[in-house]
Structures are given as structure tokens and as C-alpha cells.
Amino acid sequence: MTTTTLAVLVPLLPFLAAVAGLLLGRTGPGFVRPLAVLPTLASLVLACLVAAGQGGDRAVDAATGLTPTGSVPIELALHIDGFAALTAVLVALVATCVQIYSTGYLREDPRYPSYAALVSLFTSAMLLVVYSGDLMVLLVGWEIMGICSYFLVGHYWETPEARAASLKAFLVTKLGDVPFLIGLFALATDAGSFRVTKVLGAVASGGLDHPTLIALLLLAGVAGKSAQFPLHTWLPDAMAGPTPVSALIHAATMVAAGVYFIARLLPVFEASQAAMVVLAVMAAVTMTGSALAALAQDDIKRVLAYSTIGQLGYMTGALAVGDRSAAVFHLLSHGAFKALLFLAAGVIIHASGTNSLAAMSRMRNLRDRVPDAYWTMTVALLALAAIPPFSGFFSKESVLGAAEHVVGGHTEHAPGAAGWTVLLAGLLTALLTAAYATRLWLLAFRGQGAEAPDHGRQPIAMNAVLWVLAVPSLALGGLAFRLLPDWFDGRDLTPTLTTSVLGTGVALVGGIVTYATWRHTTALAARVPLGAVAAHPEGDAGRVEAEAIAAHAPAYGDVAHAPDPADPGRLLLGPLHRPAAAGFHLDAVYTALFVRPVRAGASLVRFLDREVVDTYVRGAGALPRWLGAAARRAQTGNVQTYVSALLAGTVVLAVAAVLVATGA
């Protein structure tokens, strides 16, 4: 088979599996599970063959025309360069791991068949986005992912949290998709085509008339899909869905789609210096704000959700300094270790037997109970904290190195302001990332919370997947900068000394300070004579203990609501802890700025409709009704009355005629 034929099959196989799963899902798990796993696994194998065939050489292009539009044509096109080939491998790998993992995680779930089919459809849509060479076809996959995320996040629709989270995810991403669609139309109008190659050709020849407007409109959609400030608030709430869904959405598929889109069309954004600065500011605010929020969360999945937002900020930061190689490199690295983190968290939750025990403050003695999750999550957290030689070090260093390159004035693709913004925010975020990664590890595996009931060992499929993902989390970075430059525009990915020392230094400082703070808070908690606050967070004992701790450590702030007196995040953040734990109250801000005015406007419209418009309508109908009532009274049904009236009318007319004639 040719590379083009293999590439067509890569998204097609999961799509056919999704259709078959939705149609035949009631036949039983013995049929559904192979149907969920095998096509996705075959897609992974084919994606690897496509990547090997492409080999980082010239992009593979193929197209066939669809129905004529009468203006800008739409084509079913493939455009597979090195970025697309490797990203497809990552997507298929994570999707395969999620499908295998889900056979154990959701083995007792009655809605597993529809879940597996939706995961396959989601995978197919993302692969379509990755391989598509036409922006309108890319938009199809973009929107299918949106509707699939709605159903998957709301999988546990019996709970109000899942229903609210699915609606929020759908509406917030659609809010960004509206300007995104307008931007696509404007881009195609200026370039005369939706084909990626023709759009890039038009940019190279200066054919875009409105580059800044187009770039900013497209950025709105990217901010929604990739959870960047200010449209990132849906992602932490999406944790209400099953944990494998979190791994799928947050690692290599939906949230990565926006970053991948900018990487594919980066020259469009580079045509506007203003857009690059906006992108840099958006990335800086996103990465620092989300890192602070992650340091204050108690739910392990919300920590990882805010971590995802921050790491996506690194990717958009790399794009803001004009280096798509660094952005996609970090996308690949992050996809592996973040999927591992979420799936390991799922093992912890599964061992506890309930989603409600995902609070790190209530975890105890987990190292011995979930050894596979312990060791693999340790690897993934070291990669997240960018500690060498783990993969996150190399990919994050490439982002910092790209920013330092711009600061040094070695490129004209991005303004110096963007370089400084990304570099400083990246270093601060590296410090905070190491801090919340260390905190997560300490609270999850060395915490002193109330021990949850032991539900036995997890299915082999779940633990096996963790070790599969641990391999790229450990080795991908070291191999990538040596073996993959051809796939990354030939860019040298070797770490530079300055940013390596700075990045690793601040990460070590963040980890060490967090560990020292944890030791300090643990010692304070050990001197309190009462039981754990986590066991009685609202009772009298809990309040008395909180007061005792506050006497020793006033910097804790509102410790009456602290579930764990040994949480170092409270002491590290101080007065920032409460707003950071609430996501800096952005939902409340949006409610005040948008939701309440819209509701007030809707109430005003309803009042005007009922009390003004309806009054006129009722008034317009009253006069004919009164006339009809008067006419109805004259219709008695008595023939004699009608004859008498006729004669009286005749006499009146005769008299009137005589009078008129006499007067004449």
C-alpha cells in the first residue's frame, strides 16, 4: 500500500469501529471490547508505518475535489509532514492505551459500549484534524471532537456535576468556535482556498489583506479548544467524567488540537506582530495562573487538569516565539507523561473504590497498595517537573531555549517582547510546576489522611498500560533531540547550557522548598493532640484542631476549612491560597460580567414581550371582539324580528329619499 492509502485508513478504522459499536453495542462485552481495542491498535500500527514512510522528508500531499461550492473550493485533502506523522502516532498510542485501560476501569459500567464507541469516534476525529490538508475538513474533525467531549464528560449523567461540566465544556468551546469559523472564512477568502498548502503559499507571497484580524479570530477558537486564558475554565470541571476520558482529552487529543492548528499555520500568525504578542501574553497568563491554581487544589484530577492548562501554555509560548518545533516536541512529550499521570490517578481512584476519594488530603498508605501507580507516577511527575534525564526536561528546555533565542535577537519571526514574556513566565512556571508536582507526590503517597478501604489489586490491563506509557515518559526526550530533527524542520533540539541550568535550577528550588514546607507542616500537625482534620472537617474536633494549628502557623489563613494540616500548598501560597483554589474566581467574574447581564436582558425582553407587546396585541384584538359581541346580540334567530327590522329600514330609507328629493 502507498503512504496515502495507509493514511486514509488511520482515521477510517476508528470511525468504522465507532459506527459498529453504536449499532452492535448491545451484543455483549465479549464483542464490544475487541471492537474497541483492535481497530484503534491497527490504526496505531498504520500511523507508525505512515511516519516511517514519511520519514521527515517532503510532505505527502493528496487531494480529491468534493461537491463544487461555486466560490472557494473544498477538497478532501491530506497533508502529512513530519509534525503530522508524529502527532498521529501519539494520538493513536494514547487512544489505544485508553481503550485497553477502560476495559478494566469500566468493566462493570452498563454504558461501556456507547463509551467505547464515542472514544473511537473521538480518536477518528482527532486523526482527521492531524492529517487533513483542507481547513474545512479539519473543521469537521474539530467539531466532532467537541460533541464527543460533551457526551464523554457527561458519561455519569446521573450526577449534577457531570451534567453541568459537559454543558460548560460544550458552551465555552463553542464560544471560541464562532470567531474561529469566521476567521477560517476570512482566511480562505484572502488566500482563495481552504487548502493548507495554498494558504501558506498565499502568506509567503504577501497575499493576506487582514492578517491581524484573521489571526486574532483564529486565536479565539484555539483558546477555547486548547483551554487557554480566558476560555480555560471548562477544563478543570471536565474532571467529572471518567478518568480515562481525562487522559484522552487532556493528553494528546482535544486540547492539543488548538496548539497543533497554530503549528500547522504558524506563518499566518507570524504575519502579524500584534498577534504574536497577544499569543505570548495569553501563554504567560495561562501558564503562571494555572500553576498557582494547581498548587492549591486538593482533588488529584483537578491538579492534573490545571497542570495540563499550564503545559499547553508552554506550547503556545513556543509558538509565540515562532518555534513550532519546540511546541510540537513538548506536545509529544507532554502527551505521554500526562496520559500516564491521569491513568495512574485512575488506578488510585479505582483502588479507593469511588471518585469521591480523589482528594489528596484523604490519601494514606498508597505506596504499598498501588505500587505500579506509585513508580510510574513518580516517573511522570519527574518528567512534568522537567528534571533531567526525563522527557519533560528536554521538551520544556526547548521552549525556554526558543524564547532565549528571541531575546538574544537571533530571529525576526517574533518580537523581543514576546521572547521576554515567554522566558520569564516559563521560568516562574517551572518553579511552580516542580512545587505542585512534589506536593502531589507527597500528599498522595506519603500523606496522613484517613485510609480508604482497600478494593484489591487492579486489573492487569490498567497496570500494564502505565508501564507502556512510562517508557516514552522516561526515554522520549533523550532520543528525540538526537533522532528526530528531520521531523522538526531540521531544527537542532540539543539543550542549551543557559536555559538548562536556569530551568533545572528553579525546578529543584521549587521541589526542595515544597518538601521542606511539607516536613514543617507535618511536624506541626503531629504536635496537635486531636484526630485528623480530614476525618472531621466540619465537626467540633476538627474546628478545635484547626484552631490549635492556627496558633502554631497563622500563615495558614482559613484553616478551619483545611482538610489536611500537612498540606504545604497553604503555607506556600499564603493569602493567595483561597483565590487560587477557586481558580481566581474567574467563573464568578464571568457570571457577573456576562451571565447576569444576559439573564437581566432576557428578563427585560420577557417583561416587554408580556406587558407591552402582548398588551398591544390584546388591545388590537379587543375592538373586533367587542364589535363581534355587539353584532352577535342582533342575531336573535327570530324571523319576525328580522322582517320588522327590514321594514323599518325600508321606511327610513324611503323617508330619507323623500326628504332629499324635496330638498332638491
C-alpha positions as semicolon CSV with decimal commas, in nm:
position;residue;x (nm);y (nm);z (nm)
1;M;0,000;0,000;0,000
2;T;0,108;0,356;-0,062
3;T;0,157;0,605;0,221
4;T;-0,158;0,787;0,109
5;T;-0,370;0,472;0,131
6;L;-0,234;0,389;0,475
7;A;-0,301;0,745;0,590
8;V;-0,664;0,721;0,480
9;L;-0,708;0,405;0,685
10;V;-0,565;0,560;1,003
11;P;-0,873;0,774;1,087
12;L;-1,112;0,545;0,897
13;L;-1,063;0,235;1,115
14;P;-1,163;0,403;1,447
15;F;-1,458;0,563;1,268
16;L;-1,584;0,225;1,145
17;A;-1,531;0,085;1,495
18;A;-1,740;0,369;1,638
19;V;-2,024;0,306;1,392
20;A;-2,019;-0,069;1,457
21;G;-2,003;-0,012;1,832
22;L;-2,304;0,218;1,832
23;L;-2,505;-0,022;1,614
24;L;-2,398;-0,351;1,772
25;G;-2,313;-0,243;2,127
26;R;-2,591;-0,449;2,285
27;T;-2,441;-0,778;2,170
28;G;-2,231;-0,805;2,487
29;P;-1,884;-0,713;2,621
30;G;-1,723;-1,014;2,454
31;F;-1,781;-0,842;2,120
32;V;-1,758;-0,477;2,228
33;R;-1,414;-0,487;2,387
34;P;-1,227;-0,630;2,087
35;L;-1,420;-0,390;1,865
36;A;-1,300;-0,101;2,079
37;V;-0,935;-0,207;2,110
38;L;-0,836;-0,382;1,786
39;P;-0,925;-0,111;1,530
40;T;-0,751;0,155;1,738
41;L;-0,447;-0,070;1,777
42;A;-0,446;-0,129;1,400
43;S;-0,468;0,247;1,349
44;L;-0,161;0,287;1,572
45;V;0,034;0,036;1,364
46;L;-0,067;0,211;1,041
47;A;0,023;0,553;1,186
48;C;0,370;0,418;1,267
49;L;0,402;0,290;0,910
50;V;0,294;0,629;0,774
51;A;0,552;0,802;0,994
52;A;0,821;0,560;0,879
53;G;0,723;0,613;0,516
54;Q;0,716;0,989;0,553
55;G;1,046;0,980;0,739
56;G;1,065;1,355;0,785
57;D;1,103;1,409;0,412
58;R;0,889;1,628;0,190
59;A;0,524;1,641;0,298
60;V;0,282;1,389;0,149
61;D;0,001;1,572;-0,032
62;A;-0,308;1,423;-0,193
63;A;-0,649;1,570;-0,268
64;T;-0,978;1,498;-0,438
65;G;-1,248;1,750;-0,507
66;L;-1,581;1,740;-0,327
67;T;-1,910;1,896;-0,435
68;P;-1,844;2,232;-0,611
69;T;-1,917;2,529;-0,388
70;G;-1,929;2,794;-0,657
71;S;-1,658;3,001;-0,488
72;V;-1,374;2,879;-0,267
73;P;-1,340;2,503;-0,334
74;I;-1,346;2,241;-0,057
75;E;-1,131;1,933;-0,109
76;L;-1,080;1,608;0,074
77;A;-0,707;1,653;0,114
78;L;-0,417;1,502;0,308
79;H;-0,110;1,698;0,415
80;I;0,130;1,482;0,614
81;D;0,457;1,641;0,716
82;G;0,684;1,531;1,000
83;F;0,474;1,707;1,263
84;A;0,155;1,540;1,143
85;A;0,315;1,195;1,121
86;L;0,448;1,201;1,477
87;T;0,139;1,363;1,626
88;A;-0,080;1,093;1,472
89;V;0,140;0,825;1,631
90;L;0,095;0,994;1,970
91;V;-0,282;1,025;1,929
92;A;-0,319;0,661;1,828
93;L;-0,089;0,544;2,109
94;V;-0,278;0,731;2,381
95;A;-0,614;0,628;2,237
96;T;-0,508;0,262;2,229
97;C;-0,385;0,280;2,587
98;V;-0,710;0,445;2,696
99;Q;-0,921;0,179;2,525
100;I;-0,722;-0,105;2,682
101;Y;-0,726;0,067;3,022
102;S;-1,101;0,127;3,000
103;T;-1,174;-0,244;2,959
104;G;-1,068;-0,279;3,322
105;Y;-1,166;0,059;3,461
106;L;-1,523;0,044;3,328
107;R;-1,572;-0,332;3,318
108;E;-1,885;-0,309;3,536
109;D;-2,027;0,001;3,366
110;P;-2,353;-0,075;3,179
111;R;-2,285;0,210;2,934
112;Y;-1,940;0,087;2,838
113;P;-2,041;0,004;2,475
114;S;-2,150;0,360;2,398
115;Y;-1,848;0,495;2,586
116;A;-1,606;0,284;2,381
117;A;-1,776;0,384;2,057
118;L;-1,752;0,753;2,145
119;V;-1,383;0,717;2,232
120;S;-1,326;0,559;1,890
121;L;-1,517;0,840;1,719
122;F;-1,320;1,096;1,920
123;T;-0,994;0,932;1,812
124;S;-1,101;0,928;1,448
125;A;-1,191;1,298;1,462
126;M;-0,853;1,395;1,608
127;L;-0,667;1,190;1,349
128;L;-0,871;1,365;1,081
129;V;-0,760;1,701;1,224
130;V;-0,396;1,588;1,222
131;Y;-0,387;1,453;0,866
132;S;-0,629;1,695;0,697
133;G;-0,488;1,921;0,428
134;D;-0,812;2,123;0,392
135;L;-0,926;2,360;0,664
136;M;-1,297;2,285;0,621
137;V;-1,238;1,912;0,654
138;L;-1,022;1,989;0,957
139;L;-1,318;2,183;1,098
140;V;-1,536;1,871;1,068
141;G;-1,300;1,675;1,294
142;W;-1,268;1,980;1,522
143;E;-1,645;1,991;1,582
144;I;-1,690;1,614;1,612
145;M;-1,441;1,620;1,898
146;G;-1,650;1,889;2,063
147;I;-1,971;1,687;2,057
148;C;-1,789;1,369;2,165
149;S;-1,638;1,552;2,461
150;Y;-1,989;1,662;2,560
151;F;-2,108;1,303;2,581
152;L;-1,789;1,163;2,736
153;V;-1,753;1,428;3,007
154;G;-2,121;1,375;3,087
155;H;-2,089;0,996;3,096
156;Y;-2,203;0,988;3,458
157;W;-2,507;1,197;3,370
158;E;-2,687;1,088;3,688
159;T;-2,469;1,333;3,883
160;P;-2,537;1,709;3,855
161;E;-2,160;1,775;3,840
162;A;-2,120;1,570;3,523
163;R;-2,420;1,730;3,356
164;A;-2,300;2,081;3,440
165;A;-1,942;2,003;3,333
166;S;-2,046;1,863;2,996
167;L;-2,264;2,166;2,922
168;K;-1,990;2,404;3,031
169;A;-1,727;2,232;2,818
170;F;-1,954;2,239;2,514
171;L;-2,068;2,601;2,550
172;V;-1,728;2,751;2,633
173;T;-1,558;2,577;2,342
174;K;-1,842;2,679;2,110
175;L;-1,796;3,039;2,228
176;G;-1,447;3,023;2,080
177;D;-1,556;2,830;1,772
178;V;-1,781;3,110;1,642
179;P;-1,496;3,360;1,578
180;F;-1,280;3,066;1,473
181;L;-1,522;2,983;1,192
182;I;-1,536;3,347;1,084
183;G;-1,156;3,353;1,084
184;L;-1,140;3,044;0,862
185;F;-1,376;3,204;0,611
186;A;-1,176;3,527;0,613
187;L;-0,850;3,334;0,568
188;A;-0,991;3,133;0,277
189;T;-1,129;3,449;0,117
190;D;-0,790;3,620;0,127
191;A;-0,598;3,309;0,020
192;G;-0,857;3,188;-0,233
193;S;-0,852;2,834;-0,095
194;F;-0,905;2,620;0,213
195;R;-0,602;2,402;0,124
196;V;-0,326;2,432;0,381
197;T;-0,052;2,441;0,118
198;K;-0,224;2,716;-0,080
199;V;-0,290;2,921;0,232
200;L;0,076;2,901;0,330
201;G;0,172;2,993;-0,026
202;A;-0,052;3,298;-0,011
203;V;0,108;3,404;0,317
204;A;0,457;3,366;0,172
205;S;0,364;3,588;-0,123
206;G;0,201;3,852;0,099
207;G;-0,149;3,764;-0,016
208;L;-0,325;3,816;0,317
209;D;-0,504;4,151;0,338
210;H;-0,613;4,123;0,705
211;P;-0,351;3,912;0,885
212;T;-0,406;4,059;1,233
213;L;-0,784;4,024;1,224
214;I;-0,763;3,669;1,090
215;A;-0,501;3,564;1,347
216;L;-0,699;3,704;1,641
217;L;-1,022;3,538;1,526
218;L;-0,845;3,205;1,495
219;L;-0,685;3,251;1,836
220;A;-1,031;3,266;1,995
221;G;-1,107;2,914;1,875
222;V;-0,765;2,792;1,981
223;A;-0,813;2,941;2,329
224;G;-1,140;2,752;2,367
225;K;-1,025;2,417;2,231
226;S;-0,682;2,420;2,400
227;A;-0,811;2,571;2,726
228;Q;-0,607;2,891;2,719
229;F;-0,690;3,206;2,912
230;P;-0,961;3,335;2,918
231;L;-1,154;3,029;2,786
232;H;-0,983;2,769;3,002
233;T;-1,239;2,741;3,282
234;W;-1,416;2,438;3,133
235;L;-1,119;2,205;3,166
236;P;-1,096;2,163;3,547
237;D;-1,470;2,096;3,566
238;A;-1,439;1,831;3,294
239;M;-1,286;1,607;3,563
240;A;-1,641;1,492;3,637
241;G;-1,606;1,245;3,350
242;P;-1,435;0,905;3,374
243;T;-1,061;0,926;3,438
244;P;-0,965;0,758;3,105
245;V;-1,161;1,034;2,930
246;S;-0,949;1,289;3,113
247;A;-0,636;1,114;2,989
248;L;-0,769;1,115;2,634
249;I;-0,890;1,476;2,625
250;H;-0,606;1,630;2,828
251;A;-0,307;1,446;2,687
252;A;-0,297;1,414;2,312
253;T;-0,631;1,486;2,151
254;M;-0,879;1,767;2,202
255;V;-0,671;2,016;2,399
256;A;-0,372;1,956;2,171
257;A;-0,579;2,034;1,861
258;G;-0,552;2,411;1,903
259;V;-0,176;2,401;1,952
260;Y;-0,138;2,173;1,653
261;F;-0,355;2,406;1,441
262;I;-0,133;2,707;1,515
263;A;0,179;2,499;1,449
264;R;0,044;2,398;1,109
265;L;-0,049;2,758;1,015
266;L;0,224;2,940;1,208
267;P;0,321;3,168;0,915
268;V;-0,034;3,311;0,923
269;F;0,022;3,425;1,282
270;E;0,379;3,539;1,217
271;A;0,241;3,776;0,953
272;S;0,106;3,987;1,244
273;Q;0,344;4,107;1,515
274;A;0,043;4,211;1,725
275;A;-0,100;3,861;1,711
276;M;0,232;3,712;1,826
277;V;0,242;3,946;2,126
278;V;-0,119;3,861;2,213
279;L;-0,031;3,492;2,187
280;A;0,271;3,543;2,415
281;V;0,066;3,727;2,678
282;M;-0,208;3,465;2,660
283;A;0,050;3,190;2,711
284;A;0,220;3,371;3,002
285;V;-0,104;3,438;3,190
286;T;-0,223;3,084;3,126
287;M;0,089;2,904;3,243
288;T;0,153;3,108;3,558
289;G;-0,211;3,134;3,668
290;S;-0,280;2,764;3,616
291;A;0,037;2,665;3,802
292;L;-0,071;2,872;4,103
293;A;-0,417;2,716;4,088
294;A;-0,270;2,365;4,068
295;L;-0,068;2,429;4,384
296;A;-0,391;2,499;4,574
297;Q;-0,612;2,210;4,455
298;D;-0,693;1,912;4,675
299;D;-0,852;1,687;4,414
300;I;-0,578;1,498;4,233
301;K;-0,754;1,519;3,896
302;R;-0,802;1,896;3,925
303;V;-0,430;1,934;3,997
304;L;-0,357;1,747;3,676
305;A;-0,620;1,947;3,487
306;Y;-0,462;2,280;3,582
307;S;-0,124;2,125;3,505
308;T;-0,247;2,047;3,155
309;I;-0,355;2,407;3,107
310;G;-0,010;2,525;3,214
311;Q;0,178;2,285;2,988
312;L;-0,039;2,391;2,696
313;G;0,068;2,744;2,787
314;Y;0,429;2,634;2,730
315;M;0,333;2,507;2,385
316;T;0,156;2,828;2,287
317;G;0,451;3,019;2,432
318;A;0,686;2,833;2,197
319;L;0,457;2,922;1,907
320;A;0,453;3,286;2,023
321;V;0,830;3,299;1,974
322;G;0,799;3,139;1,631
323;D;0,929;2,792;1,709
324;R;0,680;2,523;1,616
325;S;0,943;2,252;1,657
326;A;0,968;2,323;2,031
327;A;0,588;2,342;2,059
328;V;0,524;2,006;1,892
329;F;0,816;1,848;2,075
330;H;0,657;1,946;2,406
331;L;0,317;1,836;2,275
332;L;0,455;1,486;2,213
333;S;0,642;1,466;2,541
334;H;0,353;1,605;2,743
335;G;0,106;1,373;2,572
336;A;0,294;1,070;2,702
337;F;0,358;1,171;3,061
338;K;0,025;1,347;3,117
339;A;-0,170;1,046;2,990
340;L;0,035;0,839;3,233
341;L;-0,045;1,077;3,520
342;F;-0,418;1,063;3,460
343;L;-0,427;0,687;3,418
344;A;-0,217;0,640;3,732
345;A;-0,459;0,868;3,916
346;G;-0,737;0,645;3,786
347;V;-0,565;0,343;3,942
348;I;-0,556;0,529;4,275
349;I;-0,925;0,618;4,248
350;H;-1,012;0,264;4,142
351;A;-0,824;0,126;4,443
352;S;-1,029;0,355;4,667
353;G;-1,350;0,239;4,505
354;T;-1,503;0,579;4,445
355;N;-1,438;0,907;4,266
356;S;-1,516;1,096;4,587
357;L;-1,184;0,985;4,739
358;A;-0,969;1,162;4,481
359;A;-0,886;1,425;4,747
360;M;-0,515;1,400;4,818
361;S;-0,565;1,508;5,179
362;R;-0,757;1,184;5,240
363;M;-0,494;0,953;5,091
364;R;-0,279;0,731;5,307
365;N;-0,055;0,429;5,265
366;L;-0,097;0,421;4,887
367;R;0,263;0,338;4,804
368;D;0,223;-0,023;4,914
369;R;-0,133;-0,062;4,785
370;V;-0,071;0,061;4,429
371;P;0,299;0,001;4,360
372;D;0,261;0,019;3,981
373;A;0,091;0,356;4,003
374;Y;0,348;0,474;4,257
375;W;0,654;0,404;4,044
376;T;0,508;0,510;3,710
377;M;0,353;0,826;3,853
378;T;0,689;0,912;4,007
379;V;0,846;0,889;3,661
380;A;0,569;1,103;3,511
381;L;0,593;1,368;3,785
382;L;0,969;1,393;3,734
383;A;0,903;1,443;3,363
384;L;0,639;1,705;3,444
385;A;0,880;1,887;3,674
386;A;1,140;1,885;3,392
387;I;1,408;1,702;3,588
388;P;1,680;1,552;3,363
389;P;1,701;1,298;3,207
390;F;1,323;1,261;3,184
391;S;1,140;1,362;2,868
392;G;0,984;1,679;3,008
393;F;1,327;1,829;3,069
394;F;1,425;1,818;2,702
395;S;1,094;1,941;2,563
396;K;1,049;2,219;2,819
397;E;1,408;2,327;2,774
398;S;1,347;2,356;2,400
399;V;1,066;2,604;2,474
400;L;1,283;2,810;2,708
401;G;1,569;2,791;2,461
402;A;1,346;2,920;2,181
403;A;1,239;3,214;2,397
404;E;1,600;3,290;2,489
405;H;1,685;3,278;2,119
406;V;1,430;3,554;2,052
407;V;1,550;3,759;2,349
408;G;1,901;3,744;2,207
409;G;1,774;3,893;1,881
410;H;1,859;3,587;1,673
411;T;1,530;3,570;1,484
412;E;1,289;3,804;1,310
413;H;0,987;3,575;1,334
414;A;0,877;3,707;1,675
415;P;0,913;4,041;1,857
416;G;1,152;4,070;2,150
417;A;0,863;4,148;2,385
418;A;0,716;3,807;2,314
419;G;1,050;3,641;2,390
420;W;1,091;3,814;2,727
421;T;0,730;3,742;2,821
422;V;0,756;3,371;2,745
423;L;1,101;3,329;2,902
424;L;1,019;3,493;3,235
425;A;0,677;3,329;3,262
426;G;0,828;2,994;3,164
427;L;1,091;3,008;3,438
428;L;0,835;3,109;3,701
429;T;0,605;2,831;3,586
430;A;0,891;2,579;3,600
431;L;0,937;2,671;3,967
432;L;0,565;2,635;4,041
433;T;0,532;2,315;3,838
434;A;0,803;2,143;4,040
435;A;0,633;2,268;4,357
436;Y;0,288;2,127;4,281
437;A;0,434;1,805;4,136
438;T;0,628;1,750;4,460
439;R;0,319;1,836;4,667
440;L;0,107;1,588;4,470
441;W;0,361;1,311;4,523
442;L;0,397;1,380;4,894
443;L;0,025;1,404;4,969
444;A;-0,072;1,109;4,751
445;F;0,194;0,862;4,861
446;R;0,318;0,990;5,194
447;G;0,004;1,160;5,320
448;Q;-0,150;1,108;5,663
449;G;-0,517;1,123;5,569
450;A;-0,788;0,875;5,660
451;E;-0,711;0,543;5,494
452;A;-0,973;0,440;5,240
453;P;-1,097;0,082;5,216
454;D;-0,879;-0,146;5,006
455;H;-1,060;-0,277;4,697
456;G;-0,787;-0,517;4,596
457;R;-0,547;-0,515;4,304
458;Q;-0,639;-0,350;3,981
459;P;-0,691;-0,536;3,652
460;I;-0,373;-0,624;3,467
461;A;-0,480;-0,414;3,169
462;M;-0,474;-0,099;3,380
463;N;-0,131;-0,155;3,529
464;A;0,023;-0,274;3,201
465;V;-0,077;0,046;3,025
466;L;0,103;0,251;3,292
467;W;0,434;0,081;3,216
468;V;0,383;0,121;2,842
469;L;0,345;0,498;2,882
470;A;0,634;0,514;3,130
471;V;0,878;0,424;2,853
472;P;0,830;0,741;2,640
473;S;0,798;0,949;2,958
474;L;1,147;0,840;3,051
475;A;1,319;0,799;2,715
476;L;1,140;1,016;2,458
477;G;1,326;1,337;2,535
478;G;1,671;1,186;2,523
479;L;1,601;1,009;2,196
480;A;1,409;1,289;2,030
481;F;1,678;1,555;2,017
482;R;1,916;1,301;1,861
483;L;1,691;1,103;1,627
484;L;1,403;1,332;1,529
485;P;1,546;1,661;1,396
486;D;1,434;1,568;1,044
487;W;1,071;1,563;1,158
488;F;1,113;1,904;1,325
489;D;1,211;2,121;1,028
490;G;1,572;2,017;1,078
491;R;1,596;2,220;1,398
492;D;1,863;2,112;1,644
493;L;1,686;2,010;1,967
494;T;2,001;1,973;2,176
495;P;1,957;2,151;2,513
496;T;2,146;2,477;2,558
497;L;2,352;2,542;2,869
498;T;2,192;2,867;2,988
499;T;1,828;2,764;2,982
500;S;1,910;2,411;3,101
501;V;2,080;2,545;3,413
502;L;1,809;2,804;3,477
503;G;1,519;2,567;3,417
504;T;1,663;2,280;3,620
505;G;1,774;2,517;3,896
506;V;1,433;2,673;3,952
507;A;1,269;2,329;3,934
508;L;1,499;2,194;4,204
509;V;1,434;2,501;4,418
510;G;1,058;2,453;4,381
511;G;1,077;2,084;4,474
512;I;1,312;2,130;4,769
513;V;1,118;2,424;4,918
514;T;0,793;2,229;4,889
515;Y;0,946;1,925;5,057
516;A;1,086;2,138;5,340
517;T;0,749;2,306;5,387
518;W;0,576;1,967;5,395
519;R;0,816;1,846;5,664
520;H;0,745;2,162;5,864
521;T;0,367;2,132;5,837
522;T;0,378;1,760;5,911
523;A;0,573;1,828;6,229
524;L;0,318;2,091;6,333
525;A;0,030;1,856;6,266
526;A;0,197;1,580;6,468
527;R;0,204;1,806;6,778
528;V;-0,175;1,857;6,766
529;P;-0,335;1,608;7,009
530;L;-0,667;1,568;6,831
531;G;-0,763;1,345;6,538
532;A;-0,701;1,433;6,177
533;V;-0,891;1,729;6,037
534;A;-0,968;1,521;5,730
535;A;-1,165;1,277;5,943
536;H;-1,382;1,550;6,095
537;P;-1,363;1,853;5,863
538;E;-1,686;2,006;5,992
539;G;-1,716;1,863;6,345
540;D;-1,615;2,013;6,680
541;A;-1,293;1,813;6,692
542;G;-1,193;1,941;6,351
543;R;-1,258;2,301;6,450
544;V;-1,063;2,272;6,774
545;E;-0,770;2,113;6,590
546;A;-0,780;2,384;6,324
547;E;-0,760;2,648;6,596
548;A;-0,465;2,468;6,751
549;I;-0,282;2,454;6,419
550;A;-0,362;2,819;6,352
551;A;-0,196;2,907;6,680
552;H;0,124;2,742;6,559
553;A;0,103;2,858;6,197
554;P;-0,111;3,172;6,145
555;A;0,008;3,189;5,785
556;Y;-0,228;2,904;5,703
557;G;-0,513;3,152;5,674
558;D;-0,860;3,000;5,696
559;V;-0,751;2,663;5,835
560;A;-1,100;2,588;5,958
561;H;-1,171;2,463;5,609
562;A;-0,836;2,289;5,559
563;P;-0,885;1,917;5,512
564;D;-0,519;1,838;5,577
565;P;-0,300;2,030;5,823
566;A;0,012;1,892;5,649
567;D;-0,067;2,044;5,308
568;P;0,232;2,262;5,214
569;G;0,033;2,447;4,948
570;R;-0,148;2,658;5,204
571;L;0,172;2,782;5,362
572;L;0,350;2,836;5,029
573;L;0,067;3,040;4,877
574;G;-0,042;3,222;5,193
575;P;-0,321;3,471;5,113
576;L;-0,324;3,353;4,750
577;H;-0,439;3,006;4,851
578;R;-0,812;3,071;4,867
579;P;-0,844;3,258;4,533
580;A;-0,608;3,010;4,366
581;A;-0,813;2,715;4,494
582;A;-1,120;2,877;4,338
583;G;-0,947;2,936;4,004
584;F;-0,908;3,303;4,092
585;H;-1,289;3,329;4,084
586;L;-1,297;3,361;3,707
587;D;-1,629;3,179;3,693
588;A;-1,773;3,435;3,934
589;V;-1,625;3,717;3,725
590;Y;-1,779;3,574;3,407
591;T;-2,109;3,530;3,588
592;A;-2,105;3,896;3,692
593;L;-1,987;4,027;3,355
594;F;-2,182;3,805;3,118
595;V;-2,430;3,566;3,276
596;R;-2,615;3,812;3,496
597;P;-2,641;4,084;3,228
598;V;-2,768;3,825;2,979
599;R;-3,023;3,698;3,229
600;A;-3,125;4,056;3,313
601;G;-3,163;4,130;2,943
602;A;-3,368;3,814;2,898
603;S;-3,592;3,915;3,191
604;L;-3,636;4,260;3,037
605;V;-3,726;4,112;2,699
606;R;-3,973;3,876;2,866
607;F;-4,131;4,169;3,054
608;L;-4,158;4,379;2,738
609;D;-4,299;4,085;2,547
610;R;-4,563;4,007;2,808
611;E;-4,654;4,353;2,935
612;V;-4,602;4,574;2,628
613;V;-4,617;4,371;2,309
614;D;-4,888;4,140;2,440
615;T;-5,086;4,444;2,565
616;Y;-5,093;4,592;2,215
617;V;-5,182;4,256;2,068
618;R;-5,461;4,209;2,320
619;G;-5,580;4,566;2,254
620;A;-5,578;4,511;1,879
621;G;-5,794;4,205;1,928
622;A;-6,032;4,371;2,178
623;L;-6,205;4,607;1,928
624;P;-6,303;4,335;1,680
625;R;-6,412;4,124;1,973
626;W;-6,640;4,400;2,103
627;L;-6,785;4,464;1,755
628;G;-6,843;4,093;1,716
629;A;-7,021;4,082;2,052
630;A;-7,246;4,371;1,951
631;A;-7,327;4,210;1,617
632;R;-7,393;3,881;1,791
633;R;-7,663;4,045;2,004
634;A;-7,853;4,148;1,690
635;Q;-7,857;3,789;1,564
636;T;-8,152;3,659;1,774
637;G;-8,272;3,392;1,532
638;N;-8,631;3,534;1,533
639;V;-8,759;3,577;1,172
640;Q;-9,025;3,827;1,275
641;T;-8,759;4,048;1,431
642;Y;-8,554;4,035;1,110
643;V;-8,866;4,126;0,894
644;S;-8,957;4,409;1,129
645;A;-8,604;4,544;1,110
646;L;-8,610;4,514;0,730
647;L;-8,939;4,705;0,706
648;A;-8,814;4,970;0,949
649;G;-8,504;5,013;0,745
650;T;-8,707;5,038;0,426
651;V;-8,928;5,311;0,579
652;V;-8,622;5,501;0,698
653;L;-8,465;5,484;0,354
654;A;-8,791;5,593;0,189
655;V;-8,830;5,891;0,422
656;A;-8,471;5,985;0,364
657;A;-8,521;5,967;-0,011
658;V;-8,833;6,189;0,006
659;L;-8,652;6,442;0,218
660;V;-8,363;6,450;-0,021
661;A;-8,598;6,489;-0,321
662;T;-8,797;6,765;-0,151
663;G;-8,485;6,949;-0,061
664;A;-8,371;6,921;-0,417
